[in-house]
Amino acid sequence: MGLITDLSKAILVAIWALRGTENVRNMAQRKRFRAGLSRSPINNTTPTEIGCKRNSMHETPPGFLAQLMKWFSVHHSMFFAAGAAFSISALMSLYDGKSLLKTATGSLACGILTLAVAGSLEFFDFPPDSVIFIGASIGFMGAEKVRDKVTNLIESRTRSGKDEQ
């Protein structure tokens, strides 16, 4: 702690030497004014009296950003699942010794597929919290295996339709 205070004192002395005492005094006064601790020398007001609010961590930003934050808070598990699928798929591809290009494209495909599946889970009567497990499962299987399973499913459905006719 002593090193930090000594360093800050040295910085203040350097500023004082370079800019002069009047500028340092004005900087300190502006800093106190912005913090709401002193009055403005120009019109003798505080920041809150002239309508400036201090930023608080608990205030919700207005407009589009508020709507975006609200939407993200509802759908955050979907993005967590896509991130899990992306990272697990990348790690499994690197473990299998695949090239960097195949690793990147396969991981991206797994992440996008997880986002697509996560949006349709309610139609299959899955609970909303299961999206993370499904995303991790998709990432563990990898893009090629998922593609093979989907292709086999579609071919089996189309073959059974042709056999009936």
C-alpha positions in Angstrom: 0.0 0.0 0.0 2.9 2.3 0.8 4.3 1.8 -2.7 1.1 2.9 -4.3 0.8 6.1 -2.2 4.5 6.9 -2.9 3.9 6.4 -6.6 0.8 8.6 -6.6 2.6 11.3 -4.7 5.5 11.1 -7.3 3.0 11.4 -10.1 1.3 14.4 -8.5 4.7 16.1 -8.0 5.6 15.5 -11.6 2.2 17.0 -12.7 2.7 19.9 -10.4 6.2 20.6 -11.8 5.1 20.3 -15.4 1.8 22.1 -15.4 2.1 24.5 -12.5 0.3 24.7 -9.2 -2.8 26.5 -10.7 -3.6 23.8 -13.1 -3.3 21.1 -10.4 -5.5 23.0 -8.1 -8.1 23.4 -10.9 -7.9 19.7 -11.8 -8.6 18.8 -8.1 -11.5 21.3 -8.0 -13.0 19.8 -11.2 -12.6 16.3 -9.8 -14.4 17.3 -6.6 -17.2 19.0 -8.6 -17.7 15.9 -10.8 -18.0 13.8 -7.7 -20.6 16.2 -6.3 -18.4 17.2 -3.3 -18.0 20.9 -4.2 -19.8 23.7 -5.9 -19.0 25.1 -9.4 -16.9 28.2 -9.2 -18.8 29.6 -12.2 -22.4 29.4 -11.1 -22.2 28.1 -7.5 -24.1 24.9 -8.2 -23.5 21.2 -7.7 -23.9 18.6 -10.5 -27.2 17.4 -9.1 -28.6 20.9 -9.0 -28.0 21.4 -12.7 -29.6 18.1 -13.6 -26.5 15.8 -13.9 -27.0 12.4 -12.4 -24.3 10.3 -11.1 -24.0 6.9 -12.8 -25.2 4.1 -10.6 -24.7 0.4 -11.2 -28.3 -0.2 -10.4 -29.8 2.1 -13.0 -31.2 0.4 -16.1 -30.0 2.1 -19.3 -32.8 3.6 -21.4 -34.0 2.5 -24.8 -32.6 -0.1 -27.0 -29.8 -1.2 -24.6 -32.4 -1.9 -21.8 -34.4 -4.0 -24.1 -31.3 -5.8 -25.3 -30.2 -6.5 -21.7 -33.7 -7.8 -20.8 -33.8 -10.1 -23.8 -30.3 -11.4 -23.0 -31.3 -12.1 -19.4 -34.2 -14.2 -20.6 -32.1 -16.1 -23.2 -28.7 -16.3 -21.6 -28.8 -20.1 -21.2 -29.1 -20.5 -25.0 -25.9 -18.5 -25.6 -24.1 -20.4 -22.8 -25.1 -23.7 -24.5 -23.8 -22.4 -27.8 -20.6 -21.4 -26.2 -20.3 -24.8 -24.5 -21.0 -26.6 -27.8 -18.4 -24.4 -29.6 -15.7 -24.9 -27.0 -16.3 -28.7 -26.4 -16.3 -29.3 -30.2 -13.1 -27.4 -30.6 -11.4 -29.2 -27.8 -12.5 -32.6 -29.1 -11.4 -31.8 -32.6 -8.0 -30.7 -31.4 -7.8 -33.9 -29.3 -8.6 -36.0 -32.4 -5.8 -34.2 -34.3 -7.9 -32.4 -36.9 -6.6 -29.4 -38.8 -7.2 -25.9 -37.4 -9.6 -25.1 -40.3 -11.7 -28.2 -39.7 -11.7 -27.4 -36.0 -12.9 -23.9 -36.5 -15.6 -24.7 -39.0 -16.8 -27.7 -37.1 -17.0 -25.8 -33.8 -18.8 -22.9 -35.4 -21.3 -25.3 -37.0 -21.9 -26.9 -33.6 -22.5 -23.5 -32.0 -25.0 -22.4 -34.7 -26.7 -25.8 -34.6 -27.1 -25.5 -30.8 -28.7 -22.0 -31.3 -31.1 -23.5 -33.8 -32.0 -26.4 -31.6 -32.3 -24.3 -28.4 -34.9 -22.1 -30.1 -37.1 -25.2 -30.8 -36.8 -27.1 -27.6 -40.2 -25.9 -26.3 -41.9 -27.5 -29.3 -40.5 -30.9 -28.2 -41.6 -30.4 -24.6 -38.1 -30.2 -23.2 -37.6 -28.0 -20.1 -35.8 -24.8 -20.8 -32.9 -25.7 -18.6 -32.0 -28.7 -20.7 -30.6 -26.5 -23.4 -27.2 -26.5 -21.8 -27.0 -30.3 -21.7 -28.1 -30.5 -25.3 -25.6 -27.9 -26.4 -22.8 -29.8 -24.6 -23.9 -33.1 -26.2 -23.9 -31.5 -29.7 -20.4 -30.2 -29.0 -19.2 -33.6 -27.7 -20.5 -35.4 -30.8 -19.0 -32.9 -33.2 -20.2 -31.5 -36.5 -19.5 -34.6 -38.6 -21.4 -37.0 -36.3 -24.3 -34.7 -35.9 -24.5 -34.3 -39.7 -24.4 -38.1 -40.2 -27.2 -38.6 -37.6 -29.4 -35.9 -39.2 -28.7 -37.3 -42.7 -29.6 -40.9 -41.5 -32.8 -39.6 -39.8 -33.9 -37.8 -43.0 -33.0 -40.8 -45.2 -34.9 -43.2 -43.0 -38.0 -41.0 -43.0 -37.9 -40.6 -46.8 -37.3 -44.3 -47.3 -40.2 -45.3 -45.1 -42.4 -43.0 -47.1 -41.3 -44.5 -50.4 -41.8 -48.1 -49.1 -45.4 -47.4 -48.3 -46.3 -46.2 -51.8 
